[in-house]
Amino acid sequence: MKTSNPPEKTSENGSANERAAVPPMRLQSTPGLSRPSLPRRSFLRRLALGAVAAAPGASLLTAASRTFAAPTTSSGGLSKSDTAILQFLAAAEIIETDLWQQYNELGGQDSAESGYRAGLEILDEDQPQYISDNTDDEMSHVAFLNAYLHSKGKQGVNFDQFRTLPSSQASGAQQIGRLTNLTQLTIDTSFWTRYRSTTNPDLGATFPNAIPSLATGLHTAIPRNNSELGDPDNPSDHVKAIAFTAGFHFAFIEQGGTSLYAAMAQKANNPEVLRIILGIGGAEVMHFQTWQDKAGNATPLTDHDPVNNSTVTFPDLTTGQPETLQANLIMPEPCDFISTSLPKCSVIRPIANGVVSATGALNAFIADGVLRGQSQTFLNLLKVMAKAADGPQTND
């Protein structure tokens, strides 16, 4: 996870005349959610579609709803710092849900057969199911975090008014406004070598990218039009390259959540808030473990994208590679932890205060390009929320 601030590019992240202060937060009543009669995952998908279709101009924060009864615990109210942490995590989950919904529409279990889906199935034949499940999980995180905040009389998070980015024009993609952009990504794949190394970024170690070409230029991870959906029986190298780019992007997103939740847990004051962070954070770990396992099955190819004018090369990571690249080494290698004078330990990394932060997570989203094209107003709002979650101790 990157923690440094990348240089701002107003042409990509908002025009100069948008560099205004974050608009005042407005309250909005939140309608209650009835008990689902549909299967869990179908219910969650419909719930999310309703949220996406909400009219523009919805509030940035949502008011507490009486529909959600306060949990019967002795935890009491939430402190300002715990509230800020949960609100930022809800914001991050909303962003993740938006991008996962796009992947799900074109490559999930209910997507039409296509060359793109076939390319994803090269990584694992169950990839469409995993994509749908990950999508549903992120949606459940958003629903729970907002409901919990409401139950404590705190404001939840709503970014509907910022769903302004265009959808893919490929068949299967909903023609609705998006929060995220999956067509111009610059993906950091150093997580691959980091988790196979005996050194630790918490102690200053740095790591090379496993797929260096993804870390330069711009790359699409979804088909932009029907021609890029491809032949399901014979996907071209170009279509496979899009699918393989998605495979590594899946792992990048979820390793970020893995570190973010572990770092935020160290800041929590309320035991129940800690329980929530640890519980959801554990799901992020499981997601990352799945995706880094599947990404390594990409078959070797080189492809040039004339739209982004970028070239990507996927090597064969399954054979003849050193341990820092070997595809089947998916368990975290024991590494330095706390101090180099202590025995090496298999751990999540990075998680240290000052190395991982909410601000760092936001910077990683920006550097990745997933927010490319978003307004400076939205980025400013996210920066304010990240700073509040980090608290006065942040080094960012």
ChimeraX attribute file (.defattr): number of C-alpha atoms within 10 A of each C-alpha:
attribute: neighborCount
match mode: 1-to-1
recipient: residues
	/A:1	28
	/A:2	21
	/A:3	18
	/A:4	15
	/A:5	14
	/A:6	11
	/A:7	9
	/A:8	12
	/A:9	13
	/A:10	17
	/A:11	12
	/A:12	14
	/A:13	20
	/A:14	19
	/A:15	15
	/A:16	12
	/A:17	9
	/A:18	15
	/A:19	15
	/A:20	10
	/A:21	11
	/A:22	16
	/A:23	11
	/A:24	9
	/A:25	12
	/A:26	11
	/A:27	15
	/A:28	17
	/A:29	12
	/A:30	17
	/A:31	11
	/A:32	11
	/A:33	11
	/A:34	7
	/A:35	7
	/A:36	11
	/A:37	8
	/A:38	10
	/A:39	8
	/A:40	11
	/A:41	16
	/A:42	12
	/A:43	14
	/A:44	20
	/A:45	17
	/A:46	12
	/A:47	17
	/A:48	19
	/A:49	12
	/A:50	10
	/A:51	13
	/A:52	20
	/A:53	12
	/A:54	12
	/A:55	10
	/A:56	14
	/A:57	11
	/A:58	16
	/A:59	19
	/A:60	22
	/A:61	20
	/A:62	22
	/A:63	20
	/A:64	23
	/A:65	21
	/A:66	14
	/A:67	14
	/A:68	18
	/A:69	12
	/A:70	15
	/A:71	11
	/A:72	7
	/A:73	7
	/A:74	8
	/A:75	11
	/A:76	12
	/A:77	13
	/A:78	18
	/A:79	12
	/A:80	12
	/A:81	18
	/A:82	22
	/A:83	21
	/A:84	21
	/A:85	27
	/A:86	24
	/A:87	25
	/A:88	27
	/A:89	27
	/A:90	23
	/A:91	22
	/A:92	22
	/A:93	21
	/A:94	22
	/A:95	20
	/A:96	23
	/A:97	24
	/A:98	22
	/A:99	20
	/A:100	26
	/A:101	26
	/A:102	22
	/A:103	24
	/A:104	24
	/A:105	21
	/A:106	25
	/A:107	33
	/A:108	25
	/A:109	18
	/A:110	13
	/A:111	17
	/A:112	16
	/A:113	17
	/A:114	21
	/A:115	26
	/A:116	30
	/A:117	26
	/A:118	25
	/A:119	31
	/A:120	30
	/A:121	20
	/A:122	19
	/A:123	20
	/A:124	18
	/A:125	14
	/A:126	14
	/A:127	23
	/A:128	23
	/A:129	16
	/A:130	19
	/A:131	23
	/A:132	22
	/A:133	18
	/A:134	24
	/A:135	25
	/A:136	23
	/A:137	21
	/A:138	25
	/A:139	23
	/A:140	20
	/A:141	20
	/A:142	25
	/A:143	19
	/A:144	15
	/A:145	23
	/A:146	25
	/A:147	24
	/A:148	22
	/A:149	24
	/A:150	22
	/A:151	20
	/A:152	18
	/A:153	17
	/A:154	21
	/A:155	24
	/A:156	30
	/A:157	21
	/A:158	19
	/A:159	20
	/A:160	21
	/A:161	18
	/A:162	19
	/A:163	20
	/A:164	16
	/A:165	17
	/A:166	15
	/A:167	20
	/A:168	22
	/A:169	13
	/A:170	18
	/A:171	17
	/A:172	17
	/A:173	20
	/A:174	17
	/A:175	12
	/A:176	13
	/A:177	18
	/A:178	24
	/A:179	26
	/A:180	26
	/A:181	24
	/A:182	26
	/A:183	21
	/A:184	20
	/A:185	27
	/A:186	22
	/A:187	28
	/A:188	25
	/A:189	22
	/A:190	18
	/A:191	22
	/A:192	28
	/A:193	18
	/A:194	25
	/A:195	25
	/A:196	22
	/A:197	20
	/A:198	18
	/A:199	21
	/A:200	25
	/A:201	19
	/A:202	19
	/A:203	15
	/A:204	9
	/A:205	13
	/A:206	13
	/A:207	18
	/A:208	14
	/A:209	17
	/A:210	23
	/A:211	21
	/A:212	15
	/A:213	20
	/A:214	23
	/A:215	19
	/A:216	15
	/A:217	15
	/A:218	23
	/A:219	28
	/A:220	21
	/A:221	24
	/A:222	28
	/A:223	25
	/A:224	19
	/A:225	14
	/A:226	13
	/A:227	12
	/A:228	19
	/A:229	29
	/A:230	23
	/A:231	16
	/A:232	15
	/A:233	10
	/A:234	13
	/A:235	19
	/A:236	17
	/A:237	18
	/A:238	20
	/A:239	27
	/A:240	27
	/A:241	31
	/A:242	25
	/A:243	30
	/A:244	28
	/A:245	25
	/A:246	25
	/A:247	24
	/A:248	26
	/A:249	24
	/A:250	24
	/A:251	23
	/A:252	23
	/A:253	24
	/A:254	24
	/A:255	25
	/A:256	24
	/A:257	26
	/A:258	25
	/A:259	23
	/A:260	26
	/A:261	26
	/A:262	24
	/A:263	24
	/A:264	25
	/A:265	20
	/A:266	13
	/A:267	18
	/A:268	21
	/A:269	13
	/A:270	15
	/A:271	12
	/A:272	15
	/A:273	20
	/A:274	18
	/A:275	13
	/A:276	19
	/A:277	23
	/A:278	16
	/A:279	12
	/A:280	20
	/A:281	22
	/A:282	15
	/A:283	18
	/A:284	24
	/A:285	19
	/A:286	14
	/A:287	23
	/A:288	21
	/A:289	18
	/A:290	17
	/A:291	25
	/A:292	25
	/A:293	19
	/A:294	26
	/A:295	25
	/A:296	25
	/A:297	20
	/A:298	26
	/A:299	18
	/A:300	13
	/A:301	15
	/A:302	13
	/A:303	17
	/A:304	15
	/A:305	15
	/A:306	8
	/A:307	12
	/A:308	14
	/A:309	10
	/A:310	16
	/A:311	17
	/A:312	23
	/A:313	15
	/A:314	20
	/A:315	16
	/A:316	17
	/A:317	20
	/A:318	16
	/A:319	11
	/A:320	9
	/A:321	12
	/A:322	10
	/A:323	13
	/A:324	18
	/A:325	23
	/A:326	19
	/A:327	22
	/A:328	15
	/A:329	17
	/A:330	18
	/A:331	13
	/A:332	18
	/A:333	20
	/A:334	18
	/A:335	23
	/A:336	23
	/A:337	23
	/A:338	14
	/A:339	11
	/A:340	12
	/A:341	8
	/A:342	10
	/A:343	11
	/A:344	17
	/A:345	14
	/A:346	14
	/A:347	16
	/A:348	18
	/A:349	27
	/A:350	27
	/A:351	23
	/A:352	19
	/A:353	17
	/A:354	15
	/A:355	22
	/A:356	28
	/A:357	29
	/A:358	28
	/A:359	26
	/A:360	26
	/A:361	22
	/A:362	25
	/A:363	21
	/A:364	23
	/A:365	23
	/A:366	22
	/A:367	22
	/A:368	23
	/A:369	23
	/A:370	22
	/A:371	24
	/A:372	24
	/A:373	21
	/A:374	25
	/A:375	21
	/A:376	23
	/A:377	20
	/A:378	22
	/A:379	18
	/A:380	17
	/A:381	15
	/A:382	19
	/A:383	19
	/A:384	15
	/A:385	20
	/A:386	25
	/A:387	20
	/A:388	21
	/A:389	26
	/A:390	25
	/A:391	17
	/A:392	9
	/A:393	10
	/A:394	17
	/A:395	14
	/A:396	15
